[in-house]
Amino acid sequence: MDVVRHSEDMRRWRRGAYSSPFALFPTMGALHDGHLSLVRQARDSALLAVSIFVNPLQFGPAEDLAAYPRDLDRDLGLLEPLGVDVVFAPDPADFTPAGRRTTVHVAGLTDRLEGASRPGHFDGVTTIVAKLFNVVRPDTAYFSRKDYQQLLVMKAMVRDLDVPVRLVECDVVRDHGGLALSSRNANLSPAQRGQALALPAALSAAVASWDGDADTARARLVAALATAPGIELDYAEIADPDTLEPLYGQRSGPAQALIAARVGATRLIDNAHLRAVGPMAGT
């Protein structure tokens, strides 16, 4: 497994493997079982690059970039047995130079939910992922549905800019209690981890009770999380799965339930798909 720290060296590595199908799995490090599951999935079909970069552009002024966990040696030790071909871990000074003037912005999708709670977050994500695509030149890139809004933003960016990368959607990986795996889970105490299970429980209840009534589903989500011990709710929304526009009233097509909440100082997000009901139930 090669480890590359600079963009030009990564381009040179890529030129040497240009005839082979090439996949990229972008991460910010602090790898966990969810990441490793996606690595195994990506590794099945191509040469594989994993990027590790704690992206300063996606952190807001009130978010502690310095506190984000970093342990490159640990991450490399987890990746090497999985057959990863190259890890691209660029130096921040090289990858986000102080004089940068260009930002990639996806309008509309980035204005609500996470975009409203974390202004500028998605501009930071799209700008760095666009740079990764330009440097690594993957044929495919793997993204989890756990960050559902981010997945839609990536799809829009690739479509609108004709980026020659096929996005592969991967299922949310959960622990035995149903909590979506996240690097942020490491910040939860044992008691807080128990409290955080209210998030997947509320989503499971929404899926089980879904009858197409968006107003009722939203109210139940809010009620379940607003009264759950240790949960500080940011948002609970029932939205169109393609546009993330909030849905109201009765709906026959599918929907997406999305939530964000703090458990102590740790902010968690999760989502679930609500299937079509009535005449569109086969979609």
C-alpha positions as CSV (number, residue, x, y, z in Angstrom):
1,M,0.0,0.0,0.0
2,D,1.5,3.3,-1.1
3,V,1.0,6.5,0.9
4,V,1.0,9.8,-1.1
5,R,1.2,13.2,0.6
6,H,1.3,15.7,-2.4
7,S,-1.0,16.3,-5.3
8,E,1.6,16.0,-8.0
9,D,2.8,12.7,-6.6
10,M,-0.8,11.4,-6.6
11,R,-1.2,12.5,-10.3
12,R,2.0,10.6,-11.1
13,W,0.8,7.5,-9.3
14,R,-2.5,7.7,-11.1
15,R,-0.8,8.0,-14.5
16,G,1.1,4.8,-13.8
17,A,-2.2,2.9,-13.2
18,Y,-4.3,4.6,-15.9
19,S,-5.4,1.5,-17.8
20,S,-7.0,-0.1,-14.7
21,P,-10.5,0.8,-13.3
22,F,-9.9,3.0,-10.3
23,A,-12.1,3.7,-7.3
24,L,-11.9,6.4,-4.6
25,F,-13.3,6.4,-1.1
26,P,-13.0,9.9,0.4
27,T,-12.7,10.1,4.2
28,M,-11.6,12.5,6.9
29,G,-9.8,9.7,8.7
30,A,-10.7,8.5,12.3
31,L,-11.7,5.3,10.5
32,H,-14.3,3.0,12.0
33,D,-16.1,-0.2,11.0
34,G,-18.5,1.7,8.8
35,H,-15.6,3.0,6.8
36,L,-13.9,-0.4,6.6
37,S,-17.1,-2.0,5.4
38,L,-17.2,0.5,2.5
39,V,-13.5,-0.1,1.7
40,R,-14.2,-3.8,1.4
41,Q,-17.1,-3.1,-1.0
42,A,-15.1,-0.7,-3.1
43,R,-12.1,-3.1,-3.2
44,D,-14.0,-5.8,-4.9
45,S,-14.1,-4.2,-8.3
46,A,-11.1,-2.0,-8.9
47,L,-7.8,-0.5,-7.8
48,L,-8.7,1.5,-4.8
49,A,-7.6,4.9,-3.4
50,V,-8.7,6.0,0.0
51,S,-8.2,9.7,0.7
52,I,-7.7,10.9,4.3
53,F,-8.0,14.7,4.7
54,V,-9.6,16.6,7.6
55,N,-11.1,19.3,5.5
56,P,-10.9,22.7,7.1
57,L,-13.2,24.3,4.6
58,Q,-16.3,22.4,5.9
59,F,-15.9,23.5,9.5
60,G,-17.8,26.6,10.6
61,P,-16.5,29.3,13.0
62,A,-18.3,27.7,16.0
63,E,-17.0,24.2,15.1
64,D,-13.7,22.9,16.6
65,L,-11.5,21.9,13.7
66,A,-8.6,21.3,16.1
67,A,-10.6,18.8,18.1
68,Y,-11.3,16.5,15.2
69,P,-9.5,13.2,15.8
70,R,-6.4,12.6,13.7
71,D,-4.3,9.4,13.9
72,L,-2.9,8.7,10.4
73,D,-0.7,5.8,11.6
74,R,-3.8,4.0,13.1
75,D,-5.8,4.6,10.0
76,L,-3.1,3.3,7.7
77,G,-2.8,0.2,9.9
78,L,-6.5,-0.5,9.5
79,L,-6.4,0.0,5.7
80,E,-3.3,-2.0,4.8
81,P,-4.8,-5.5,5.5
82,L,-7.8,-4.6,3.3
83,G,-5.8,-4.4,0.1
84,V,-6.0,-0.7,-0.5
85,D,-3.6,0.3,-3.3
86,V,-2.9,3.9,-2.4
87,V,-3.8,6.3,0.4
88,F,-3.8,10.0,-0.5
89,A,-3.3,12.1,2.6
90,P,-2.5,15.5,1.4
91,D,-0.8,18.2,3.5
92,P,-3.3,20.9,4.3
93,A,-0.9,23.7,3.3
94,D,-0.7,22.0,-0.1
95,F,-4.3,21.1,-0.6
96,T,-6.0,24.3,0.9
97,P,-3.5,27.0,0.2
98,A,-4.1,30.4,1.9
99,G,-4.4,32.2,-1.4
100,R,-7.3,30.0,-2.8
101,R,-10.1,32.0,-4.4
102,T,-12.4,29.3,-5.9
103,T,-15.3,27.6,-4.3
104,V,-17.7,25.0,-5.8
105,H,-21.3,25.8,-4.8
106,V,-24.4,23.7,-5.4
107,A,-27.4,25.9,-5.2
108,G,-30.7,24.9,-3.6
109,L,-29.8,21.6,-2.1
110,T,-27.3,23.2,0.2
111,D,-29.7,25.8,1.6
112,R,-31.7,23.6,4.0
113,L,-31.2,21.0,6.8
114,E,-27.5,20.7,7.3
115,G,-26.9,23.7,5.1
116,A,-29.1,25.9,7.3
117,S,-27.5,24.6,10.5
118,R,-24.0,24.7,9.2
119,P,-23.7,27.6,6.7
120,G,-20.9,27.1,4.2
121,H,-20.4,23.5,5.2
122,F,-21.4,22.0,1.8
123,D,-19.3,24.6,-0.1
124,G,-16.3,23.3,1.8
125,V,-17.2,19.7,1.0
126,T,-17.9,20.2,-2.7
127,T,-14.7,22.2,-3.2
128,I,-12.5,19.6,-1.7
129,V,-14.2,16.6,-3.3
130,A,-13.9,18.4,-6.7
131,K,-10.2,18.8,-6.0
132,L,-9.9,15.1,-5.1
133,F,-11.7,14.1,-8.3
134,N,-9.3,16.3,-10.3
135,V,-6.2,15.0,-8.6
136,V,-7.1,11.3,-8.2
137,R,-9.1,10.9,-11.4
138,P,-11.2,8.0,-10.2
139,D,-13.7,6.1,-12.4
140,T,-16.0,5.5,-9.4
141,A,-16.4,7.1,-6.0
142,Y,-18.1,5.6,-2.9
143,F,-20.4,7.6,-0.6
144,S,-22.6,6.4,2.2
145,R,-26.3,7.1,2.5
146,K,-25.6,8.0,6.1
147,D,-24.8,11.6,5.0
148,Y,-27.8,11.6,2.7
149,Q,-27.9,15.3,1.9
150,Q,-24.2,15.2,1.1
151,L,-24.8,12.3,-1.3
152,L,-27.4,14.3,-3.1
153,V,-25.1,17.3,-3.3
154,M,-22.3,15.1,-4.8
155,K,-24.8,13.8,-7.4
156,A,-25.8,17.3,-8.4
157,M,-22.2,18.5,-8.6
158,V,-21.1,15.5,-10.8
159,R,-24.2,15.9,-13.0
160,D,-24.0,19.6,-13.4
161,L,-20.3,19.8,-14.1
162,D,-20.1,16.6,-16.3
163,V,-17.6,15.1,-13.9
164,P,-16.6,11.7,-15.4
165,V,-17.1,9.8,-12.1
166,R,-19.8,7.3,-11.3
167,L,-21.0,7.6,-7.7
168,V,-21.7,4.4,-5.8
169,E,-24.3,4.7,-3.0
170,C,-23.6,2.5,0.0
171,D,-26.0,1.5,2.8
172,V,-25.7,3.0,6.3
173,V,-23.6,0.8,8.6
174,R,-25.0,0.5,12.1
175,D,-23.8,-0.9,15.4
176,H,-25.7,-3.7,17.2
177,G,-28.1,-1.1,18.8
178,G,-28.9,0.5,15.5
179,L,-26.8,3.7,15.9
180,A,-25.3,4.8,12.6
181,L,-21.5,4.5,12.8
182,S,-19.7,7.8,12.8
183,S,-16.3,9.1,13.8
184,R,-18.2,11.4,16.2
185,N,-19.5,8.4,18.1
186,A,-16.1,8.2,19.8
187,N,-17.0,11.4,21.7
188,L,-20.0,9.8,23.3
189,S,-19.8,8.5,26.9
190,P,-21.5,5.1,27.5
191,A,-24.5,6.9,28.9
192,Q,-24.7,9.2,26.0
193,R,-24.4,6.3,23.5
194,G,-27.5,4.8,25.2
195,Q,-29.3,8.1,24.8
196,A,-28.3,8.4,21.2
197,L,-30.2,5.2,20.4
198,A,-33.3,7.4,20.4
199,L,-32.4,8.6,16.9
200,P,-32.5,5.2,15.1
201,A,-35.5,4.2,17.3
202,A,-37.4,7.3,16.1
203,L,-36.5,6.6,12.5
204,S,-37.5,2.9,12.8
205,A,-40.9,4.0,14.2
206,A,-41.3,6.4,11.4
207,V,-40.7,3.7,8.8
208,A,-43.0,1.3,10.5
209,S,-45.9,3.8,10.8
210,W,-45.5,5.5,7.5
211,D,-48.8,5.7,5.6
212,G,-47.9,8.6,3.3
213,D,-49.0,11.4,5.8
214,A,-46.0,13.6,6.0
215,D,-47.4,16.0,8.6
216,T,-48.2,13.1,11.0
217,A,-44.8,11.5,10.4
218,R,-43.0,14.7,11.1
219,A,-44.9,15.4,14.2
220,R,-44.2,11.9,15.6
221,L,-40.5,12.3,14.8
222,V,-40.3,15.7,16.6
223,A,-42.3,14.4,19.6
224,A,-40.2,11.3,20.0
225,L,-36.9,13.2,19.9
226,A,-38.0,16.3,21.7
227,T,-38.9,14.2,24.8
228,A,-36.0,11.7,24.6
229,P,-33.6,12.1,27.6
230,G,-30.3,13.7,26.6
231,I,-31.4,14.7,23.1
232,E,-31.2,18.3,21.9
233,L,-33.1,18.2,18.6
234,D,-31.8,20.4,15.7
235,Y,-34.3,19.3,13.1
236,A,-36.6,16.4,12.1
237,E,-37.9,16.6,8.6
238,I,-39.9,14.6,6.1
239,A,-38.6,15.6,2.7
240,D,-38.7,14.8,-1.0
241,P,-35.9,12.2,-1.5
242,D,-34.5,14.0,-4.6
243,T,-34.8,17.7,-3.7
244,L,-35.1,17.7,0.1
245,E,-38.0,20.1,-0.2
246,P,-40.2,19.5,2.9
247,L,-43.3,17.5,2.2
248,Y,-46.8,18.2,3.6
249,G,-50.1,16.3,3.7
250,Q,-50.7,13.0,2.0
251,R,-48.2,11.6,-0.4
252,S,-48.2,8.4,-2.5
253,G,-44.5,8.6,-3.6
254,P,-41.5,7.9,-1.5
255,A,-40.0,10.3,1.1
256,Q,-36.9,10.7,3.3
257,A,-36.9,11.2,7.0
258,L,-33.9,13.2,8.2
259,I,-32.8,14.1,11.7
260,A,-30.0,16.0,13.5
261,A,-29.5,16.3,17.2
262,R,-26.9,16.9,19.8
263,V,-26.2,14.3,22.5
264,G,-24.1,16.2,25.0
265,A,-21.6,18.2,22.8
266,T,-21.7,15.7,20.0
267,R,-23.9,16.4,16.9
268,L,-25.3,13.4,15.2
269,I,-27.3,13.0,11.9
270,D,-29.3,10.0,10.6
271,N,-32.0,9.3,8.0
272,A,-34.3,6.6,6.7
273,H,-36.1,6.0,3.4
274,L,-39.9,6.0,3.5
275,R,-41.3,3.8,0.7
276,A,-44.1,4.8,-1.7
277,V,-47.6,4.0,-0.6
278,G,-50.8,3.4,-2.7
279,P,-50.5,3.4,-6.5
280,M,-46.7,4.1,-6.5
281,A,-45.8,1.5,-3.9
282,G,-43.9,-0.5,-6.4
283,T,-41.3,2.3,-7.0
